[in-house]
Amino acid sequence: MVEKTKIIWDKQVSYHLKDIYDYISEDSIQSAKTVKEKILSTIRKLPDNPYIFEKDRLKKIIRGFTGHLQYIVIG
């Protein structure tokens, strides 16, 4: 049986997600909720699909999505 990739949240991630939500909600709470849910739903897919995004060309071990948000696949 293949072990699923685990998602380990850095403390900064929660702060960044809250900052993103707060910034967008200044204009639209609904848009902030939509963006937050898209980010979280993408993160929930990662354990089953850790390689769904391309590696960053400059940082060879980092994969990223939604602009500046990045994650590291180890293993």
A tleap script that builds the chain and sets N, CA, C and O, in Angstrom:
source leaprc.protein.ff14SB
mol = sequence {
  NMET VAL GLU LYS THR LYS ILE ILE TRP ASP
  LYS GLN VAL SER TYR HIE LEU LYS ASP ILE
  TYR ASP TYR ILE SER GLU ASP SER ILE GLN
  SER ALA LYS THR VAL LYS GLU LYS ILE LEU
  SER THR ILE ARG LYS LEU PRO ASP ASN PRO
  TYR ILE PHE GLU LYS ASP ARG LEU LYS LYS
  ILE ILE ARG GLY PHE THR GLY HIE LEU GLN
  TYR ILE VAL ILE CGLY
}
set mol.1.N position { 0.840 -1.183 0.000 }
set mol.1.CA position { 0.000 0.000 0.000 }
set mol.1.C position { 0.884 1.246 0.000 }
set mol.1.O position { 1.850 1.337 0.759 }
set mol.2.N position { 0.543 2.193 -0.853 }
set mol.2.CA position { 1.308 3.426 -0.959 }
set mol.2.C position { 0.804 4.411 0.088 }
set mol.2.O position { -0.396 4.660 0.209 }
set mol.3.N position { 1.754 4.968 0.844 }
set mol.3.CA position { 1.397 5.943 1.875 }
set mol.3.C position { 1.126 7.298 1.234 }
set mol.3.O position { 1.882 7.749 0.373 }
set mol.4.N position { 0.045 7.942 1.658 }
set mol.4.CA position { -0.296 9.269 1.140 }
set mol.4.C position { 0.712 10.300 1.639 }
set mol.4.O position { 1.268 10.182 2.730 }
set mol.5.N position { 0.923 11.298 0.816 }
set mol.5.CA position { 1.733 12.430 1.218 }
set mol.5.C position { 0.999 13.182 2.315 }
set mol.5.O position { -0.208 13.400 2.218 }
set mol.6.N position { 1.709 13.576 3.348 }
set mol.6.CA position { 1.103 14.331 4.441 }
set mol.6.C position { 1.300 15.817 4.216 }
set mol.6.O position { 2.338 16.256 3.721 }
set mol.7.N position { 0.293 16.577 4.585 }
set mol.7.CA position { 0.384 18.027 4.520 }
set mol.7.C position { 0.784 18.520 5.901 }
set mol.7.O position { 0.089 18.263 6.884 }
set mol.8.N position { 1.895 19.221 5.974 }
set mol.8.CA position { 2.373 19.789 7.232 }
set mol.8.C position { 2.274 21.300 7.082 }
set mol.8.O position { 2.920 21.899 6.222 }
set mol.9.N position { 1.453 21.903 7.936 }
set mol.9.CA position { 1.228 23.342 7.859 }
set mol.9.C position { 2.269 24.091 8.677 }
set mol.9.O position { 2.409 23.856 9.877 }
set mol.10.N position { 2.981 24.973 8.043 }
set mol.10.CA position { 3.877 25.897 8.715 }
set mol.10.C position { 2.996 26.939 9.411 }
set mol.10.O position { 1.924 27.274 8.908 }
set mol.11.N position { 3.435 27.447 10.551 }
set mol.11.CA position { 2.638 28.451 11.271 }
set mol.11.C position { 2.332 29.666 10.400 }
set mol.11.O position { 1.264 30.266 10.520 }
set mol.12.N position { 3.243 30.018 9.546 }
set mol.12.CA position { 3.057 31.193 8.688 }
set mol.12.C position { 1.905 31.013 7.706 }
set mol.12.O position { 1.287 31.994 7.295 }
set mol.13.N position { 1.611 29.778 7.329 }
set mol.13.CA position { 0.564 29.530 6.344 }
set mol.13.C position { -0.781 30.062 6.818 }
set mol.13.O position { -1.494 30.720 6.060 }
set mol.14.N position { -1.125 29.783 8.055 }
set mol.14.CA position { -2.402 30.266 8.592 }
set mol.14.C position { -2.462 31.789 8.579 }
set mol.14.O position { -3.498 32.373 8.261 }
set mol.15.N position { -1.357 32.423 8.925 }
set mol.15.CA position { -1.317 33.882 8.911 }
set mol.15.C position { -1.477 34.422 7.489 }
set mol.15.O position { -2.206 35.388 7.262 }
set mol.16.N position { -0.793 33.793 6.538 }
set mol.16.CA position { -0.890 34.238 5.152 }
set mol.16.C position { -2.306 34.052 4.613 }
set mol.16.O position { -2.842 34.932 3.941 }
set mol.17.N position { -2.901 32.912 4.909 }
set mol.17.CA position { -4.259 32.654 4.443 }
set mol.17.C position { -5.228 33.678 5.032 }
set mol.17.O position { -6.108 34.175 4.329 }
set mol.18.N position { -5.072 33.993 6.304 }
set mol.18.CA position { -5.921 35.007 6.943 }
set mol.18.C position { -5.687 36.376 6.320 }
set mol.18.O position { -6.638 37.120 6.077 }
set mol.19.N position { -4.417 36.715 6.061 }
set mol.19.CA position { -4.107 38.001 5.426 }
set mol.19.C position { -4.740 38.103 4.039 }
set mol.19.O position { -5.277 39.149 3.674 }
set mol.20.N position { -4.676 37.028 3.276 }
set mol.20.CA position { -5.284 37.002 1.943 }
set mol.20.C position { -6.793 37.215 2.061 }
set mol.20.O position { -7.378 38.033 1.352 }
set mol.21.N position { -7.406 36.460 2.973 }
set mol.21.CA position { -8.848 36.572 3.180 }
set mol.21.C position { -9.226 37.998 3.596 }
set mol.21.O position { -10.147 38.592 3.036 }
set mol.22.N position { -8.516 38.532 4.569 }
set mol.22.CA position { -8.823 39.880 5.061 }
set mol.22.C position { -8.681 40.935 3.966 }
set mol.22.O position { -9.514 41.834 3.853 }
set mol.23.N position { -7.638 40.825 3.171 }
set mol.23.CA position { -7.394 41.794 2.103 }
set mol.23.C position { -8.524 41.761 1.076 }
set mol.23.O position { -9.060 42.804 0.703 }
set mol.24.N position { -8.883 40.559 0.621 }
set mol.24.CA position { -9.934 40.438 -0.393 }
set mol.24.C position { -11.293 40.823 0.179 }
set mol.24.O position { -12.112 41.413 -0.525 }
set mol.25.N position { -11.544 40.498 1.447 }
set mol.25.CA position { -12.849 40.774 2.042 }
set mol.25.C position { -13.119 42.275 2.213 }
set mol.25.O position { -14.263 42.679 2.424 }
set mol.26.N position { -12.080 43.090 2.124 }
set mol.26.CA position { -12.296 44.542 2.159 }
set mol.26.C position { -13.171 44.995 0.995 }
set mol.26.O position { -13.922 45.964 1.104 }
set mol.27.N position { -13.059 44.269 -0.132 }
set mol.27.CA position { -13.886 44.577 -1.306 }
set mol.27.C position { -15.105 43.670 -1.412 }
set mol.27.O position { -16.185 44.105 -1.813 }
set mol.28.N position { -14.919 42.393 -1.045 }
set mol.28.CA position { -16.010 41.436 -1.213 }
set mol.28.C position { -15.801 40.223 -0.315 }
set mol.28.O position { -14.847 39.464 -0.490 }
set mol.29.N position { -16.691 40.053 0.633 }
set mol.29.CA position { -16.598 38.892 1.519 }
set mol.29.C position { -16.824 37.603 0.726 }
set mol.29.O position { -16.164 36.594 0.976 }
set mol.30.N position { -17.744 37.637 -0.218 }
set mol.30.CA position { -18.012 36.443 -1.023 }
set mol.30.C position { -16.777 36.046 -1.838 }
set mol.30.O position { -16.448 34.864 -1.931 }
set mol.31.N position { -16.102 37.024 -2.421 }
set mol.31.CA position { -14.879 36.721 -3.176 }
set mol.31.C position { -13.798 36.170 -2.257 }
set mol.31.O position { -13.072 35.250 -2.634 }
set mol.32.N position { -13.688 36.722 -1.065 }
set mol.32.CA position { -12.701 36.226 -0.102 }
set mol.32.C position { -12.995 34.776 0.259 }
set mol.32.O position { -12.078 33.958 0.340 }
set mol.33.N position { -14.266 34.452 0.476 }
set mol.33.CA position { -14.653 33.066 0.793 }
set mol.33.C position { -14.339 32.139 -0.373 }
set mol.33.O position { -13.868 31.019 -0.173 }
set mol.34.N position { -14.601 32.608 -1.592 }
set mol.34.CA position { -14.344 31.792 -2.785 }
set mol.34.C position { -12.856 31.504 -2.936 }
set mol.34.O position { -12.466 30.362 -3.177 }
set mol.35.N position { -12.025 32.531 -2.794 }
set mol.35.CA position { -10.576 32.350 -2.929 }
set mol.35.C position { -10.053 31.416 -1.841 }
set mol.35.O position { -9.259 30.515 -2.111 }
set mol.36.N position { -10.505 31.641 -0.613 }
set mol.36.CA position { -10.067 30.784 0.499 }
set mol.36.C position { -10.440 29.329 0.235 }
set mol.36.O position { -9.620 28.435 0.444 }
set mol.37.N position { -11.654 29.084 -0.218 }
set mol.37.CA position { -12.100 27.716 -0.475 }
set mol.37.C position { -11.334 27.093 -1.634 }
set mol.37.O position { -11.029 25.901 -1.596 }
set mol.38.N position { -11.017 27.871 -2.660 }
set mol.38.CA position { -10.226 27.337 -3.781 }
set mol.38.C position { -8.832 26.937 -3.308 }
set mol.38.O position { -8.315 25.891 -3.701 }
set mol.39.N position { -8.231 27.764 -2.471 }
set mol.39.CA position { -6.902 27.432 -1.929 }
set mol.39.C position { -6.986 26.159 -1.092 }
set mol.39.O position { -6.185 25.241 -1.271 }
set mol.40.N position { -7.953 26.103 -0.181 }
set mol.40.CA position { -8.080 24.932 0.698 }
set mol.40.C position { -8.444 23.678 -0.079 }
set mol.40.O position { -7.939 22.599 0.231 }
set mol.41.N position { -9.309 23.792 -1.083 }
set mol.41.CA position { -9.673 22.602 -1.854 }
set mol.41.C position { -8.482 22.085 -2.653 }
set mol.41.O position { -8.332 20.877 -2.834 }
set mol.42.N position { -7.634 22.995 -3.131 }
set mol.42.CA position { -6.426 22.577 -3.836 }
set mol.42.C position { -5.472 21.869 -2.877 }
set mol.42.O position { -4.881 20.847 -3.225 }
set mol.43.N position { -5.327 22.408 -1.684 }
set mol.43.CA position { -4.454 21.786 -0.686 }
set mol.43.C position { -4.965 20.400 -0.307 }
set mol.43.O position { -4.174 19.479 -0.101 }
set mol.44.N position { -6.296 20.249 -0.213 }
set mol.44.CA position { -6.863 18.937 0.128 }
set mol.44.C position { -6.577 17.887 -0.947 }
set mol.44.O position { -6.571 16.692 -0.650 }
set mol.45.N position { -6.340 18.313 -2.190 }
set mol.45.CA position { -6.029 17.389 -3.285 }
set mol.45.C position { -4.578 16.905 -3.247 }
set mol.45.O position { -4.257 15.858 -3.809 }
set mol.46.N position { -3.716 17.656 -2.595 }
set mol.46.CA position { -2.278 17.356 -2.646 }
set mol.46.C position { -1.884 15.976 -2.111 }
set mol.46.O position { -1.013 15.345 -2.709 }
set mol.47.N position { -2.471 15.472 -1.026 }
set mol.47.CA position { -2.042 14.150 -0.558 }
set mol.47.C position { -2.206 13.047 -1.614 }
set mol.47.O position { -1.386 12.131 -1.679 }
set mol.48.N position { -3.242 13.126 -2.429 }
set mol.48.CA position { -3.459 12.126 -3.470 }
set mol.48.C position { -2.747 12.472 -4.772 }
set mol.48.O position { -2.511 11.595 -5.603 }
set mol.49.N position { -2.408 13.738 -4.951 }
set mol.49.CA position { -1.799 14.205 -6.202 }
set mol.49.C position { -0.666 15.193 -5.929 }
set mol.49.O position { -0.768 16.355 -6.321 }
set mol.50.N position { 0.409 14.765 -5.268 }
set mol.50.CA position { 1.455 15.713 -4.874 }
set mol.50.C position { 2.222 16.333 -6.037 }
set mol.50.O position { 2.923 17.328 -5.854 }
set mol.51.N position { 2.095 15.757 -7.230 }
set mol.51.CA position { 2.858 16.266 -8.371 }
set mol.51.C position { 1.974 16.939 -9.415 }
set mol.51.O position { 2.340 16.994 -10.589 }
set mol.52.N position { 0.807 17.457 -8.999 }
set mol.52.CA position { -0.110 18.052 -9.973 }
set mol.52.C position { 0.370 19.396 -10.508 }
set mol.52.O position { -0.139 19.867 -11.525 }
set mol.53.N position { 1.327 20.014 -9.852 }
set mol.53.CA position { 1.858 21.290 -10.325 }
set mol.53.C position { 3.323 21.126 -10.688 }
set mol.53.O position { 4.028 20.285 -10.130 }
set mol.54.N position { 3.767 21.943 -11.632 }
set mol.54.CA position { 5.157 21.883 -12.075 }
set mol.54.C position { 6.107 22.399 -11.007 }
set mol.54.O position { 5.738 23.210 -10.158 }
set mol.55.N position { 7.350 21.906 -11.070 }
set mol.55.CA position { 8.393 22.430 -10.184 }
set mol.55.C position { 8.726 23.856 -10.598 }
set mol.55.O position { 8.673 24.214 -11.774 }
set mol.56.N position { 9.066 24.646 -9.610 }
set mol.56.CA position { 9.553 25.990 -9.867 }
set mol.56.C position { 10.876 25.850 -10.620 }
set mol.56.O position { 11.735 25.073 -10.204 }
set mol.57.N position { 11.052 26.560 -11.682 }
set mol.57.CA position { 12.268 26.408 -12.505 }
set mol.57.C position { 13.531 26.853 -11.784 }
set mol.57.O position { 14.620 26.360 -12.077 }
set mol.58.N position { 13.395 27.776 -10.849 }
set mol.58.CA position { 14.565 28.277 -10.134 }
set mol.58.C position { 14.820 27.528 -8.833 }
set mol.58.O position { 15.970 27.331 -8.440 }
set mol.59.N position { 13.755 27.114 -8.170 }
set mol.59.CA position { 13.865 26.388 -6.909 }
set mol.59.C position { 13.435 24.956 -7.204 }
set mol.59.O position { 12.246 24.644 -7.133 }
set mol.60.N position { 14.352 24.109 -7.523 }
set mol.60.CA position { 14.074 22.794 -8.100 }
set mol.60.C position { 13.169 21.885 -7.269 }
set mol.60.O position { 12.487 21.036 -7.843 }
set mol.61.N position { 13.135 22.028 -5.931 }
set mol.61.CA position { 12.312 21.114 -5.143 }
set mol.61.C position { 10.957 21.690 -4.776 }
set mol.61.O position { 10.149 21.006 -4.148 }
set mol.62.N position { 10.689 22.934 -5.153 }
set mol.62.CA position { 9.442 23.583 -4.751 }
set mol.62.C position { 8.447 23.554 -5.901 }
set mol.62.O position { 8.782 23.872 -7.042 }
set mol.63.N position { 7.232 23.170 -5.584 }
set mol.63.CA position { 6.142 23.219 -6.542 }
set mol.63.C position { 5.203 24.317 -6.074 }
set mol.63.O position { 5.137 24.598 -4.878 }
set mol.64.N position { 4.485 24.936 -6.979 }
set mol.64.CA position { 3.652 26.047 -6.555 }
set mol.64.C position { 2.341 26.137 -7.297 }
set mol.64.O position { 2.165 25.541 -8.360 }
set mol.65.N position { 1.426 26.890 -6.724 }
set mol.65.CA position { 0.142 27.156 -7.351 }
set mol.65.C position { -0.367 28.504 -6.866 }
set mol.65.O position { 0.150 29.057 -5.894 }
set mol.66.N position { -1.353 29.019 -7.526 }
set mol.66.CA position { -1.984 30.312 -7.238 }
set mol.66.C position { -0.956 31.420 -7.005 }
set mol.66.O position { -0.998 32.126 -5.998 }
set mol.67.N position { -0.052 31.553 -7.939 }
set mol.67.CA position { 0.908 32.649 -7.837 }
set mol.67.C position { 2.043 32.348 -6.894 }
set mol.67.O position { 2.872 31.487 -7.187 }
set mol.68.N position { 2.107 33.043 -5.754 }
set mol.68.CA position { 3.262 32.947 -4.874 }
set mol.68.C position { 3.167 31.831 -3.848 }
set mol.68.O position { 4.159 31.542 -3.178 }
set mol.69.N position { 2.008 31.189 -3.699 }
set mol.69.CA position { 1.900 30.106 -2.722 }
set mol.69.C position { 2.668 28.888 -3.225 }
set mol.69.O position { 2.531 28.492 -4.383 }
set mol.70.N position { 3.462 28.307 -2.362 }
set mol.70.CA position { 4.301 27.184 -2.772 }
set mol.70.C position { 4.234 26.084 -1.741 }
set mol.70.O position { 3.890 26.312 -0.581 }
set mol.71.N position { 4.570 24.890 -2.182 }
set mol.71.CA position { 4.687 23.777 -1.266 }
set mol.71.C position { 5.889 22.941 -1.671 }
set mol.71.O position { 6.358 23.032 -2.806 }
set mol.72.N position { 6.376 22.148 -0.775 }
set mol.72.CA position { 7.536 21.300 -1.028 }
set mol.72.C position { 7.100 19.851 -0.956 }
set mol.72.O position { 6.457 19.441 0.010 }
set mol.73.N position { 7.447 19.066 -1.979 }
set mol.73.CA position { 7.204 17.637 -1.956 }
set mol.73.C position { 8.496 16.972 -1.526 }
set mol.73.O position { 9.523 17.120 -2.188 }
set mol.74.N position { 8.454 16.241 -0.421 }
set mol.74.CA position { 9.638 15.564 0.114 }
set mol.74.C position { 9.401 14.071 0.024 }
set mol.74.O position { 8.345 13.568 0.408 }
set mol.75.N position { 10.387 13.378 -0.484 }
set mol.75.CA position { 10.254 11.923 -0.519 }
set mol.75.C position { 10.330 11.364 -1.897 }
set mol.75.O position { 10.233 10.151 -2.078 }
savepdb mol mol.pdb
quit
